[in-house]
Amino acid sequence: MTFERPLLLLTLLVVPLALGLYVLAERRRMRYAIRFTNLDVLAGVVGGRYRRRFVPLALFLLALAALCVGMARPQHTTLVPRDRATVILVIDVSRSMESKDVKPSRIGAATAAVRTFLDRVPDRLQIGLIAFAGDPAVAAPPTTNHGLVRKALDTIEWFPSFGGTAIGDALAAAVKLGQQAVSGASGNLASAATAAPNTPTRGLVSILFLSDGAQTRGDLEPLQGADLAKQAGIPVYTVALGTPNGTLDFGNGGGSPGPDPFGGRRVPVPPDPATLKAIADRTGGEFYAAQSARSLQAAYTKLGSRLGRKPGKSEITYGFLAGAAFLLVAAGLLSALWSPRLP
């Protein structure tokens, strides 16, 4: 905890001063105490009351100390919204995301987790959404209108899911989209895979990348895409979704265009946590392994509380003032309750 006006902490000296004045007044009052010949009886009558008479005094002194600390404008370090910050959400929509090893399905759990993420982030944070399988596509450009992102999530399952998984190209597209958000420019992401980062992001852009499989196609390898993000100063937070034993039934009306090369077989679709962890490590982000909807929700909830924010100071003066008011009321009530009354 820090203080905006630390010199005002010197006002805490009034606490020992008030205590000293009280002790002095008590000694002066004792000089005029009425003599009572039977001291044992007197001690039995007033012993308990004598001890509890100091409780209101202690509460009053605590209230005085809280007021003094409040005058110094106490602050604590917390995460505050960062102006003009942007988060690019990248979601794998390839066929393997239809696997049901994560309930209700991988893609269903992913969209639910993103909605939780949107509930946690600051309202003024820009959010962009990219869906990718064989090629990346912008589902929602970076915007502070999070309602538009939610609408895009409602249709993300209908994006083309065939053609493999192009992790490197998706990373490059996310880097380009984040740079455009910072510079205010617009452009075509078709050349993003080969474009070199040319716009510094100054720590204003983060990428949240979710995939459930290994790279199977694309112009760039995953770590090449990670290098583009690193050069642009963009951390990538990766989530590996799915269990090692995840499978998907291909064929039998599975919906893939043309002849089914798998002949209706059950195909294993395990995630590739090693690659996603390497991406996070190389770019200064963090890696999360999500093998259930609950763990996926936990990861997105945590990131929603952090991304788009920066360390800052938040004033907590009102907490001390409220505490002082409560202590003063308690001291007054106890003093009135326990004060001597004439029969």
Secondary structure, 3 states (H helix, E strand, C coil): CEECCHHHHHHHHHHHHHHHHHHHHHHHHHCCCCCCCCHHHHHHHHHHHHHHCHHHHHHHHHHHHHHHHHHCCEEEEEEEECCCCEEEEEEECCHHHHCCCCCCCHHHHHHHHHHHHHHHCCCCCEEEEEEECCCEEEEEEEECCHHHHHHHHHHHHHCCCCCCCCHHHHHHHHHHHHHHHHHCCCCCHHHCCCCCCCCCCCCCEEEEEEECCCCCCCCCCHHHHHHHHHHCCCCEEEEEECCCCCEEECCCCCCCCCCCCCCCCEEECCCCHHHHHHHHHHHCCCEEEECCHHHHHHHHHHHHCCCCEEEEEEECHHHHHHHHHHHHHHHHHHHHHHCCCCC
